[in-house]
Each structure stands twice: as structure tokens, then as C-alpha cells.
Amino acid sequence: MAHISGLVVSLVFCAALWPVSASAQQAQAPTPVTVVTVTPQDVTLTSLLPGRVAASAEAEVRPQVNGIITERLFDEGADVTEGDPLYQIDRATYEATVQQARASVAQAEAVLRAAEREARRLVELQSRNVASEQALDEAVSARDSAEAGLDLARAQLNSAEIELSRTTIRARLSGRIGLSLTSQGTLVSASQAQPLAVIRNIDPVYVDVTQSAADLLRWRRGETERALEGADATVRLRLADGSDYSETGELKAAEPNVNPQTGVVTLRMQFDNPDLLLLPGMYVQVEMPVEVAEDAYLVPQEGVVRDRRGRPMAWVVNGDGVIEERALDIIQNRGNDWVIDEGLNPGDRVVVAGFQKTAPGATVAPEERATAPQQ
């Protein structure tokens, strides 16, 4: 009996404690969650266009005379200045031609001097009626012919000197020169198809991108410009590894031709390249402004969840501290944020952390995130 009485006492004691445990659970503090308060703002929307880097200027180094390369005068991959000597062609034949042309000039000068003396002499004799008119005419004609012969000899000398100067192949563009495509001892000609080297100016550089003809029409009509009034119209660049390029660019020109197969137009952007990070042929993406979304919301990407159908949703803490689920209309992403057009109201507190500990309809304790993560 004593054993049964003890068991009854224990059951009564446990029954007395059970309501206390339930009350403690009901009084448990709300789950803390991290929120971000959103406000409407004007957001510049951008379009990400694929493109290729191109040199702002490019010059092929080619020979203008025939001959044997005797020396290369530059370092491959180095910077060169317009006028710098790059290759030397054997000069012997061209020096001989110049000497011959100079001798021809001297001979023509001697002939001219003799013709001038003869013309002066006949003019004097004619004044005394000693020489005939025909003799004077012939002397004047000979003098004029000698003058023309001298001009021809000087022109030939000038041509020979130009040919001689071209045996030293010089840079026609300031920039960075690539690999040499020829070597010492090679016979080159003025009509050859292959260049000796290529010089490229890569500061600044061009970035050629393609855009649909419909978008270009908006540019031509000024619709995009009006839509971008008061907005950031800077063109930015994203590199192949996903990183952002530090320099910003500007739209320079549009190709006045639409590709009939793809329906796109080539646009040309210009970017400064002080560190020579961008190289011709490199694949990049251009972030180009297209319009301004008024009264849009920037929501951190971690604050947007998906339902079973893949639709974007946000958990919003209302004034009573209860989580509400909102359907969102996402326009595009911007860095680490989503640009939201519909689904939120000014001052909404969007949950960005603590999803695992709560659910829609639950009461929570919202804590504002102090600083946004670095983008």
C-alpha cells in the first residue's frame, strides 16, 4: 500500500508540473531574424552585351623597297614611337643609285650653264644684228631644254634618296609592337603579302559589341536618351573572369549596317587602358544603361526565395512582428541586389537571414542589418 501511495503522489506531482512546462513554451521569446528596410528609388537598368577588345589604332610594318634584311632594331613586345627604326635593309644598291643620280644632276647643271652662256651670247649678237633670229631661237630652246633636263635629274635624285631612306623601315604608329614575323637574312619585297610585324595602340582601346536593331532605333529616336535623363549613363566593363574593370567607357560610334542574318548592329565603346590589362581579341561584357526604373526597390539577393513553382518571393515582417510572404516582380539583378518592380511597399522589412528557424505566419524579432555586404 505504501508503494501504491508513493506512485499516486508522484503522478499527482508530475501532473502539477505539466501545465507549468506548457506555459513556459508559450512564453518563449520570438525567433530573431535579420531584416533590411527597403525604400523606393530610381534605378538605372542596364543591358549586358558581349564584345571583343580591339586596338584603337593598328599598323602593319611592311617594306617599301626590295632587299635583304640585315638587322632588326627593336625588342619584340616593346613600346615604340612613331619614327623609330625597326628593320634595316641592305643599302648598297640604293646608295649606288643615289650616287648615279647625283652625277646626272651635276651633268645637267653643266649643260644648263653652257646653254645659258650661249643664249646670252646670241642675245647680245642679235642686238648688234650679227646673229640671226633662228640662231637665237635655237639657243633659247636649248637653254629651256637644259633646264628641264636639270629638273628631271633632280627628281630622279630625290626618288633615289627616298628609296635609300626606305631601306631603314620605321614605325608609322606609336604603340606596342608584336612579334617579328621575319628575321635577319630574309629577302623582302614591297609587294609581299605578309607584314614584318604589327604595331597596336592599346591605350585607349575599343570594345565592339552587338546590339539588336530595335534597341538601336530607340537610340536613334532619342527614346533611350530621354529615359536616361538624370541617370548614370556610364558604360562599364566586365572581364572574362567575372571581375569588373576599373575604368569606365563611353559610346563612340555605331556601324551604319545591320547584319541581315542576325539582325544586330555593332557598337563601338572606348575605354582607357593605362595598365594595358585589356588586349586586342579579349572577350568582355559591356554593361550598358538602357532606361531608368522609377520607384523600384533594391533587395539583397539573399532576401529573395523561390516557391515550389520557382516564383520569387520575399518574407516581410509586418507591424505585428509576423512574417508575411510576398510575390515579387524582378526586373534584373544589380550587383548583389535584385531590382524589384512590384510586390513591396515603402518601409517594408525584408528578411535576409534566419529562414531556417521560422516560417511565414510566425512571430519573429526583426533585427536591422547594420551594413550591407561588400559588392
C-alpha positions in Angstrom: 0.0 0.0 0.0 2.9 2.4 0.8 4.3 1.7 -2.7 1.0 2.5 -4.3 0.5 5.6 -2.3 4.0 6.8 -3.4 3.2 6.2 -7.0 0.0 8.2 -6.7 1.8 11.1 -5.1 4.4 11.1 -7.9 1.8 11.1 -10.6 0.0 14.0 -8.9 3.3 15.9 -8.7 4.0 15.4 -12.4 0.5 16.5 -13.4 1.0 19.6 -11.4 4.3 20.4 -13.2 3.0 19.8 -16.8 0.9 23.0 -17.2 3.9 25.0 -16.0 6.1 23.5 -18.8 3.4 24.3 -21.4 3.2 27.8 -20.2 6.9 28.2 -20.4 6.9 27.1 -24.0 4.1 29.5 -24.9 6.1 32.4 -23.3 9.2 31.6 -25.3 10.8 34.6 -27.0 10.2 35.2 -30.7 12.8 33.9 -33.1 15.3 36.6 -34.1 15.7 37.3 -37.9 17.8 39.8 -39.8 15.9 42.2 -42.0 16.7 45.1 -44.4 14.3 48.0 -44.7 13.6 48.9 -48.3 12.7 52.3 -49.8 11.7 53.1 -53.4 14.3 54.8 -55.6 15.1 55.4 -59.2 17.4 52.6 -60.5 19.3 52.7 -63.8 18.7 49.5 -65.7 21.5 48.1 -67.8 21.9 45.6 -70.6 24.8 43.2 -70.6 26.3 42.9 -74.2 29.1 40.6 -75.3 32.0 42.2 -77.0 35.6 42.0 -78.1 38.5 44.3 -77.4 40.2 45.9 -80.4 43.2 48.2 -80.6 42.3 51.9 -81.1 44.9 52.0 -83.9 46.8 49.3 -85.7 49.6 49.5 -88.3 51.3 46.7 -90.2 55.1 47.1 -90.7 55.8 46.5 -94.4 58.8 47.0 -96.6 58.5 49.7 -99.3 61.7 48.5 -101.2 63.2 45.2 -102.1 66.2 43.8 -100.4 67.8 41.6 -97.7 67.1 42.3 -94.0 70.4 42.9 -92.4 69.3 43.9 -88.9 66.3 44.0 -86.5 66.4 47.2 -84.4 63.6 46.7 -81.8 62.7 44.4 -79.0 59.6 42.3 -79.5 56.7 43.3 -77.4 58.2 46.7 -76.6 56.7 50.1 -76.9 57.8 52.1 -80.0 57.4 55.7 -81.0 56.4 56.9 -84.5 59.7 57.3 -86.5 61.7 54.7 -84.6 63.9 52.4 -86.8 62.6 48.8 -86.8 64.5 47.0 -89.6 67.5 47.7 -91.8 67.6 46.6 -95.5 70.9 46.3 -97.3 71.7 49.8 -98.6 74.5 49.2 -101.1 72.4 49.1 -104.3 70.4 52.1 -103.3 73.5 54.1 -102.3 74.9 53.5 -105.8 71.7 54.6 -107.4 71.8 57.9 -105.4 75.4 58.5 -106.5 74.4 57.9 -110.1 71.5 60.4 -109.7 73.8 63.0 -108.2 76.2 62.7 -111.1 73.3 63.1 -113.5 72.3 66.3 -111.7 75.8 67.6 -112.0 75.9 66.8 -115.7 72.5 68.5 -116.2 73.7 71.6 -114.3 76.8 71.8 -116.6 74.7 71.5 -119.7 72.4 74.2 -118.4 75.2 76.6 -117.7 76.6 76.2 -121.2 73.2 76.7 -122.7 72.6 79.8 -120.7 76.0 81.3 -121.8 75.2 80.5 -125.4 71.8 82.1 -125.1 73.2 85.3 -123.5 75.9 85.5 -126.2 73.4 85.2 -129.0 71.1 87.8 -127.4 74.0 90.3 -127.4 74.9 89.4 -131.0 71.3 89.8 -132.1 71.2 93.3 -130.5 74.0 94.2 -132.9 72.3 92.4 -135.8 75.2 90.0 -136.1 73.2 86.8 -135.2 70.1 85.6 -136.9 66.7 85.2 -135.3 66.8 81.5 -135.9 70.1 81.0 -134.1 68.8 82.9 -131.1 65.6 80.8 -131.0 67.7 77.6 -131.1 69.9 78.8 -128.3 66.9 79.8 -126.1 65.3 76.4 -126.9 68.5 74.6 -125.9 68.6 76.6 -122.6 65.0 75.7 -121.8 65.7 72.0 -122.6 68.7 72.1 -120.3 66.6 73.5 -117.5 64.0 70.7 -118.0 66.8 68.1 -118.0 68.1 69.5 -114.7 64.7 69.3 -113.2 64.4 65.7 -114.4 67.8 64.8 -112.9 66.9 66.4 -109.6 63.6 64.5 -109.5 65.5 61.2 -110.1 67.9 62.1 -107.4 65.0 62.8 -105.0 63.4 59.5 -105.9 66.7 57.6 -105.3 67.2 59.3 -101.9 63.6 58.3 -100.9 64.3 54.7 -101.9 67.5 54.8 -99.9 65.8 56.2 -96.9 63.2 53.4 -97.1 65.9 50.8 -96.5 65.5 51.8 -92.9 62.0 50.6 -92.1 60.5 52.9 -89.4 57.4 52.8 -87.2 54.4 54.6 -88.6 52.5 54.5 -85.4 53.3 54.9 -81.7 52.2 51.8 -79.7 53.3 48.3 -78.7 54.9 46.2 -81.4 54.3 42.5 -81.5 56.5 39.5 -82.6 58.7 39.9 -85.5 57.5 37.8 -88.5 60.8 37.9 -90.3 64.5 37.5 -89.4 67.9 38.7 -90.5 68.9 37.5 -93.9 65.3 37.3 -95.3 64.6 38.7 -98.7 61.7 41.1 -98.6 59.8 42.9 -101.3 57.5 45.9 -101.4 54.6 43.7 -102.8 54.8 40.9 -100.3 51.5 39.9 -98.5 52.9 39.1 -95.1 53.8 42.1 -92.8 57.1 42.2 -90.9 55.4 43.0 -87.6 52.3 44.7 -86.3 52.1 47.8 -84.1 49.0 48.4 -82.0 47.9 51.3 -79.9 46.2 49.7 -76.8 45.7 52.8 -74.7 42.9 53.6 -75.2 41.2 50.5 -76.6 37.9 49.9 -78.4 35.3 47.4 -77.4 33.0 46.3 -80.2 29.6 44.9 -79.0 26.5 43.8 -80.8 23.0 45.1 -80.1 19.6 44.4 -81.7 18.5 46.8 -84.4 15.3 47.6 -82.3 17.4 48.9 -79.5 19.5 50.9 -81.9 16.3 52.5 -83.2 15.5 53.7 -79.7 18.9 55.3 -79.5 18.4 57.0 -82.9 15.0 58.3 -81.9 16.3 59.6 -78.6 13.9 57.4 -76.5 16.8 55.9 -74.6 18.4 59.3 -74.0 15.1 60.6 -72.6 14.7 57.6 -70.5 18.2 58.1 -69.1 17.8 61.8 -68.2 19.2 62.3 -64.7 20.6 58.8 -64.6 24.1 57.3 -64.6 24.9 56.8 -68.3 28.4 55.4 -67.7 29.4 52.3 -69.6 31.1 49.7 -67.5 33.1 46.6 -68.5 33.1 43.1 -67.1 36.1 40.9 -67.8 36.2 37.3 -68.8 36.9 36.1 -65.2 33.7 37.9 -64.0 35.5 40.8 -62.3 34.7 44.5 -63.0 37.1 46.6 -65.0 38.2 49.7 -63.0 37.9 52.2 -65.9 34.6 53.3 -67.3 33.9 54.0 -71.0 31.7 55.8 -73.5 29.8 55.0 -76.7 31.8 56.3 -79.7 30.0 55.1 -82.8 27.6 52.6 -84.3 28.1 50.7 -87.5 25.7 52.0 -90.1 24.8 48.5 -91.2 22.5 45.7 -89.8 23.7 42.1 -90.1 20.9 40.5 -92.3 21.4 37.1 -90.7 21.4 38.1 -87.0 19.6 41.5 -87.1 22.2 43.1 -84.9 24.3 46.2 -85.1 27.9 46.6 -84.0 28.5 49.4 -81.4 32.0 50.7 -80.5 32.9 51.8 -77.0 36.1 53.4 -75.9 37.9 52.6 -72.6 41.1 53.9 -71.2 43.7 51.2 -70.6 46.5 52.7 -68.5 47.6 49.3 -67.1 47.4 47.6 -70.5 45.1 45.0 -68.9 42.8 44.8 -72.0 44.4 43.2 -75.0 43.0 43.0 -78.6 40.8 40.0 -79.1 39.9 39.6 -75.4 36.3 38.6 -74.7 34.4 41.0 -72.4 30.9 42.1 -71.5 29.7 45.7 -71.6 27.2 46.8 -69.0 25.3 49.5 -70.9 22.5 51.7 -69.4 19.1 51.4 -71.3 16.5 53.0 -69.1 15.5 54.1 -65.6 13.1 52.2 -63.4 11.2 54.7 -61.2 10.3 53.8 -57.6 12.0 50.4 -57.7 13.4 48.5 -54.8 16.9 47.1 -54.3 16.6 43.9 -52.3 19.7 41.8 -51.4 19.7 38.5 -53.3 19.7 36.5 -50.1 16.4 38.1 -49.2 14.6 36.5 -52.2 13.4 32.9 -52.0 11.6 30.7 -54.5 8.4 28.8 -54.0 7.7 25.3 -55.4 7.0 26.8 -58.8 10.2 28.8 -58.9 8.4 32.1 -58.4 10.4 34.8 -56.5 9.1 35.5 -53.0 10.1 37.7 -50.1 9.4 37.3 -46.4 8.3 40.6 -45.0 7.9 41.3 -41.2 4.7 43.4 -40.7 4.0 45.8 -37.9 2.9 43.0 -35.5 6.2 41.2 -36.0 4.6 38.4 -38.1 6.2 37.1 -41.3 4.2 37.7 -44.5 5.0 36.1 -47.8 5.0 38.5 -50.8 5.3 37.6 -54.5 7.8 39.8 -56.3 8.3 41.0 -59.9 12.1 41.1 -60.6 13.3 43.3 -63.4 17.0 42.4 -63.3 20.0 42.0 -61.0 22.3 44.7 -60.0 25.5 43.5 -58.2 24.4 41.6 -55.1 20.8 43.0 -55.3 17.7 42.3 -57.2 15.8 45.2 -58.8 12.1 44.7 -57.7 9.3 46.4 -59.6 6.2 45.1 -57.7 5.5 43.3 -54.5 6.9 45.6 -51.9 5.8 48.8 -50.1 7.9 51.7 -48.7 9.4 50.8 -45.3 8.9 47.0 -45.7 11.3 44.9 -43.6 12.6 42.1 -45.8 14.1 39.0 -44.1 17.6 38.4 -45.3 18.8 35.8 -42.6 17.2 33.4 -40.2 15.0 31.5 -42.7 15.8 28.1 -41.2 14.4 29.0 -37.8 11.0 30.3 -38.8 8.2 30.3 -41.4 5.5 32.5 -42.8 2.9 33.3 -40.2 5.4 33.0 -37.3 6.1 35.9 -34.9 9.7 37.0 -35.0 12.1 39.6 -33.6 13.5 41.6 -36.5 17.0 43.0 -36.3 18.1 45.5 -38.9 21.3 44.6 -40.7 23.9 47.2 -39.8 25.8 47.3 -43.1 25.3 45.8 -46.5 27.8 43.2 -47.6 30.6 44.5 -49.9 29.7 44.1 -53.5 
